[in-house]
């Protein structure tokens, strides 16, 4: 059995946890529907959650993987991240990585204006 997963943070190509996707098939770059907020979780990884108003589209990558690769991905995820439904701009609902809104808003920095973890990191490490 295979599993598909939208990722928008350190699992993306060239970033810190991408090695956990070794063996997964890259299906392409996609954007979410504009219904999410994106936060920097300690400048280590992003946290994304759905909102009713004020959302943005978030850039990410889509992968297909075996259960073995999924187990490695899941085991390597930082605290509080979880798998849940993500709406892509195409209208398709897929599995993705989310973060609890209450923790993000209480403790972390809103980076939604960047629309991308890669863009945020690129503009804040120069």
BELPELIN-V996847 format. One record per residue. RES is the residue in three letters. OMEGA is omega as a letter, one per 40 degrees, with the letter a starting at -180 (999 if undefined). D_CENTER is the distance of its C-alpha to the mean C-alpha in Angstrom with 2 decimals. Layout:
BEGIN
RES,OMEGA,D_CENTER / RES,OMEGA,D_CENTER
END
This chain:
BEGIN
UNK,i,22.47 / UNK,a,19.19 / UNK,i,15.73 / UNK,a,13.08 / UNK,i,9.33 / UNK,i,6.59 / UNK,a,3.88 / UNK,a,2.78 / UNK,a,4.64 / UNK,i,7.84 / UNK,a,7.83 / UNK,a,8.42 / UNK,i,12.19 / UNK,a,14.29 / UNK,a,12.11 / UNK,a,13.13 / UNK,a,11.78 / UNK,i,11.98 / UNK,i,15.37 / UNK,i,14.06 / UNK,i,13.40 / UNK,a,17.06 / UNK,i,18.79 / UNK,i,15.94 / UNK,i,16.69 / UNK,a,14.61 / UNK,i,14.97 / UNK,i,13.96 / UNK,a,11.93 / UNK,i,11.09 / UNK,i,10.42 / UNK,i,9.88 / UNK,a,13.14 / UNK,a,14.05 / UNK,a,13.66 / UNK,i,10.81 / UNK,a,11.13 / UNK,a,8.99 / UNK,i,10.57 / UNK,i,11.32 / UNK,a,11.97 / UNK,a,15.18 / UNK,i,14.09 / UNK,i,12.68 / UNK,i,8.89 / UNK,i,6.84 / UNK,a,7.05 / UNK,i,6.56 / UNK,a,9.53 / UNK,i,11.97 / UNK,i,15.27 / UNK,i,18.65 / UNK,i,19.52 / UNK,a,18.32 / UNK,i,14.91 / UNK,i,13.39 / UNK,a,11.68 / UNK,i,8.27 / UNK,i,8.32 / UNK,a,6.46 / UNK,a,8.28 / UNK,a,9.83 / UNK,i,11.83 / UNK,a,14.82 / UNK,i,15.96 / UNK,i,18.81 / UNK,i,18.90 / UNK,i,19.80 / UNK,i,16.67 / UNK,a,14.57 / UNK,i,16.74 / UNK,i,16.09 / UNK,a,12.28 / UNK,a,12.76 / UNK,a,15.52 / UNK,a,13.73 / UNK,i,10.87 / UNK,a,11.90 / UNK,i,13.73 / UNK,i,12.71 / UNK,a,9.23 / UNK,i,9.98 / UNK,i,9.66 / UNK,a,10.59 / UNK,i,11.42 / UNK,i,9.50 / UNK,i,12.06 / UNK,i,11.96 / UNK,i,14.52 / UNK,a,16.78 / UNK,i,17.24 / UNK,i,15.92 / UNK,a,14.17 / UNK,i,11.95 / UNK,i,10.20 / UNK,a,6.48 / UNK,a,4.94 / UNK,i,6.62 / UNK,a,8.92 / UNK,a,12.63 / UNK,a,13.84 / UNK,i,17.16 / UNK,a,16.05 / UNK,a,13.84 / UNK,a,16.75 / UNK,a,19.41 / UNK,a,18.40 / UNK,a,15.86 / UNK,i,15.73 / UNK,i,14.51 / UNK,a,13.11 / UNK,a,12.53 / UNK,i,15.40 / UNK,i,13.58 / UNK,a,11.05 / UNK,i,9.06 / UNK,a,8.24 / UNK,i,10.64 / UNK,i,13.18 / UNK,a,13.18 / UNK,a,13.82 / UNK,a,16.30 / UNK,a,18.19 / UNK,i,18.40 / UNK,a,19.60 / UNK,999,22.48
END
